[in-house]
């Protein structure tokens, strides 16, 4: 591919600052799902970075230096939560939130407000109650691998909708604590149970990010013999374990899977979760294991590795993977091109990015909304607003009303460009029957434009449509308050969220942490995060921990920084250099020597980079001063 061969600018050390595009990156960036059809590329992919490999199979040394931290995507699990008392103050509310369970009860609603069936009926599949496009699970790293567990409910020959929906409602209405009892009762009463019912229920639970409950269903299935389990069932179970718990638990489960079902799909799923966690060494270990087992190299596996090295900004490994794809006659997918576009955009190589887009279109692949949104983002970051507007026009198409899938992206991008008239124009088209994701997007857009009262008005309008709102609707307005330092309003909204019966997901916890940290209440943010992590089944976001740790580092608070450091490890965030850098920053600001830190990193299989070495050298001076005082 000539265009890709010409796009050879180095990418190391040229990353953009993304503060103004947090929402773009979170919602429109590369997802770890390689679900695009394989499309032919008949020219060689000789690659963006001009490097050759000669090995038969691309093996990785386990001593690879890990020089870059990996910001993790928010793949959240849901917590189980109990109701809180309406009359308690906010601090007490957050104490209860630390034991939150309404992942499920939140979806069910507050029992004091509505009947069970009313809340369930609000959650039945509908076009207006759909966050799938931007939900965490839509970007699941192994969505491709698990897609066969989802079923088409339109075929009356394959399932009966009444039983299917009835079973789903039973699962949805039951709290996580009693899900096994409810499932046993379903079978004991002679109700039907088949693969279609299970597949549909798991798909809907994943769609709603109710991963704890989905995991409990799969555990129940495996403990009983109501249906014959196949490899994809074990793969789905492994995926849920990784998302709800951690990679270590998933790896232990993988070893327990019957050998006859421990095939390529299972290993692909585990690899994808290693990539999602940003665990370089484990991902390479799994890749090598797959090659040793004789599994054929696939575009899915290559795309996962590209994602991993994209995050690591490792142009040599990216080149290796692309050349390996060529050697193995693997044709890049639309998703492969999207990764390459993102790599070029991150490196401020706009010309190279455009060449990748041209090459993609030359192969008959039309960039989708997600890809065009990404291109827009990098044009704006590069100051090329006219080019961004041309892409926006292309996204709108001839008739905006018939192109609803782009509304969310348009609202966000126009707001980032400061185009209030265009935001209002797009919102005007949505207003007749807005979806929740469109409500959230316009709230965020008004927040970016500094029109908080308008964002609040939209939220209240949305609240009138349903008694129970998804957590994202609250967290979006909370983000507006956090950005504008409106601490009191943020606290009031958080209390309202709790008393309404809405569950607190990892994204909302992250916003709450930021809200408190920005208000100077770091200890309170720490307490909230600790309770949420300790008493719920949530695996909280890396960013939530590091936001608090950064403030402790600024203060030189070694005790609390070390405590957060250990919490990160317990949460499964290992193999990232960022927390080591922040911890060293704490010692530097405290002007306190640290002993054995380099050895500590090596034990954790983390190798110091240039910044870490500079910090360690600075701390050596503190050691010398401390020693010299002994003889004074």
Order of alpha helices (4+ residues) and beta strands (2+ residues): alpha-alpha-alpha-alpha-alpha-alpha-alpha-alpha-alpha-alpha-alpha-alpha-alpha-alpha-alpha-alpha-alpha-alpha-alpha-alpha-alpha-alpha-alpha-alpha-alpha-alpha-alpha-alpha-alpha-alpha-alpha-alpha-alpha
